[in-house]
Amino acid sequence: MLKEYRTIHKNSESIIEIKKSKFIGRAFPCSNEEEAVKHIEETNKEFYDATHTAYAYIIGNNAEIQKFNDDGEPSGTAGLPILNYLKTEELRNVLVTVTRYYGGIKLGKGGLIRAYSGSARETINNNIIVTKKIVVETHIIISYNLYGGVENLLQNENLIVKDKNFEKDVTIKILVLEEDIKKIKEKLINYTSDNIEFQDKEKKFMSVHNNKIII
């Protein structure tokens, strides 16, 4: 199973002008091909009067789906440069559209390739590239007398506390990177002298940036 992959955190946009042609780039995180197709349809509807809207997307944690469309530009000069840029950046689950309003001056094949790839690059640069990693929701069950110290330990480790329940014992629900969970459990076991119970719950991919989980 793939442990991690690179993607973008949010939607982003860029606008550049080259020889009077305006290029509007947009990037969308997409979890499946249906989402990508929907964004393409919405973009075409919004820019119905544009000369071209080329696009490319890579879907799947292992880049199983890769598609592009030049939308009437000379073959290989619009959608393909966008796709090649996404591949160079090793991005997954991303769609980039580039809408062109023709300004009356032809750019030539080389100029088009540079324009569309440049628009894609500028659009991604306006985003945040994150790494999707497997995160485990772990429930920690401790007695009340250990709560204060355990809470300090969790804060020192910069862990995200999702919820707390105070009943017969204290249950703290935390989010931990799968790659760190063994180390965190060992620290908690040592601190509590093994007077602690762990319940590992849901595992899922979440965004990580600068070694911090982004909610």
N, C-alpha and C positions, 0 to 999 in steps of 0.2 A: 504493500500500500504506500502511495506517495505521502511523504511526511510534510512537505511544504511546497508552496509555489508563490510566484510573484504576481501581483495584480494591482489595480488602482483602488483607492479608498472611496471615491465619490465621482459624481459627474463633473466634467470640466469643459471649458471652451477657450478657443483662441480665435483671433481675427488678424489676418495678415493681408497686405496688399502688394501685389507684384505686377508691375507694368499695367496698372489700372484694373487688373482683375482682383476681385476680393475673394479670399478663401476663408471660410468659416469652419473651423474644426471643432468637433465635439467628441468627447470620450464618455463611455458609459460602462460601469461594471455590470456584467450579465452572468447569471448563474446557469443559464441554459440558452439554447438557440432561439427558442420562442421569444424570450425577452429581447434578444438582439433584433429579431425581425420586427417586433413591435416598435422599437426605437427607430429603426430605419423608416418604417411606414409613417411614424409621427414626424420625423425630420423631413421627409419628402412632402408631407402635407403642409408643414410650416413654411418650407422654402419652395413652394409650388412653382414660383416664377424663376427659379435659379436655372442656370445653364446646365450644370451637372451636380449630382451628389454622389460621389464615389464613397466606397466604404470597404472595411475589412474587419473581420473578427476572428478571434481564437477562443474556442469554447472547450471546456474540459480540463481537469487538473493535469492531464497528460497531453493537452493540446490535440485531442482527438478530432475536433472539428475546426477546419481552417478554410475560410471562404473570403472572396473579395469580388468587387464589381467596379468596373471602370466607368459605368454609366455614360457611355457614348464618347469618352475620351479615347485617343488612340490606344490600342491594346497594350497593356502592361505599363501604362504611364500614370495611372491614378490609384486604383485599388491595390494593385500589386506593391507599389512602393510603401503604401500604408501597412500592408501585411508584413512586408519585409522589416519595417521598423519595429513592429510589435514583436516579431521573432527575434530581432537583434536584442531587444530589451528583455526577452524571455518572459513576456507577460502572458497571463492566462485569464480566461473569462472576461475579456475586454472587447468592446466594439468601438471603433473610431470611424466617424463619418466626416467627410470634407466636402463642403458645398462651395461651388464656384459660381461667381457672377462674372461673366466674361466682360473684359474691359476694352475689347477691340484690338488688342495687340496679341498676335500669336506667340506662344512661348517656345514652341518646338518640343520634340520629345524629351530631350535632356532637361529643358526648363520645366516641363510639366512634372517630371519625376522629382526634381528638386523641390518644386512647389508643394506637391502633395505629401512627400515625405517630411518636408519642413513644417508643414501645417500639423501633421500628426505629432511630430516631435514637440512643437510648441504647446499643443493641447495637453500632451502627457506631462510636460514640464510644469503646467499650471495645476497639476494634480499632486497627490501624495502616493508614491509607490510603497505598497505595504507587502509584507510576506504573510501569506495565510499559513498558519501552523495549527496543529491539533492541540486543543485546549480541553482539559478535563475539569468538570465541576465535581469538586470533592467536598464531602461533608465531614467536618471535624466535630467529634462529640467528646466533651471534657466536663469535669466538675467545676463548680463555681469558683473554687479557690484558685484554679489555674487560669481563669479567664483573662485577667489583666496581663499576665506575662505572655500568654499565647497571642493576645491581641497586639502587644508590642512587637513580638517576633514577626507576625504577619506584616505589620507596617514597615518594619526594617527590611523585609524582603520585597517590598513594593507589590504585594499581592492584592488582587481585587477581591474584596468581601462582597458577595452578592446579597447575603441575607444573614440574619441571626435569629435564633429562637431560644427563648429562655423558659424552660419548663423544669422537669426534674433535673436535667443536666442542661448544659449550654451546647447548642448546635450552631456551628459557624460554617456557612456555605461559601467556599472560595473557588476562584478560577485559577488554574495552574497550567502552565505549558506542560505538555506530556513529557517533554525532554527534561523538565526540572522536577517532576513530581517525586522521584525517588529521593533526591537531595532534600526537598522540603519536608518530606515525611520523616527522614532520618533526624533532621534538626528538631522537629516537634517531638519525636519519640525521646530523644536525648533530654530535651528541656523538661518534659513531663514525667520522666522516668518510666516511660511506656504506659502511663495512665491516660491513654487516649485511644479513641476508636475512629477509624476512617471508613467512609462509605463512598466509593467512586461511583459517580452517576454518569451523566451524559458526556460524550466526547463529540466535539465538532470543530470544524475549521473556523478560526477567528483571525482578525487582522492584527498584525504585530508590527510596530514601528519603533525603532530605537530601543528594541528589547522590551517594549511595553505593550500589553494587550490593549487594543482600542475597542471600546464598547460601542 
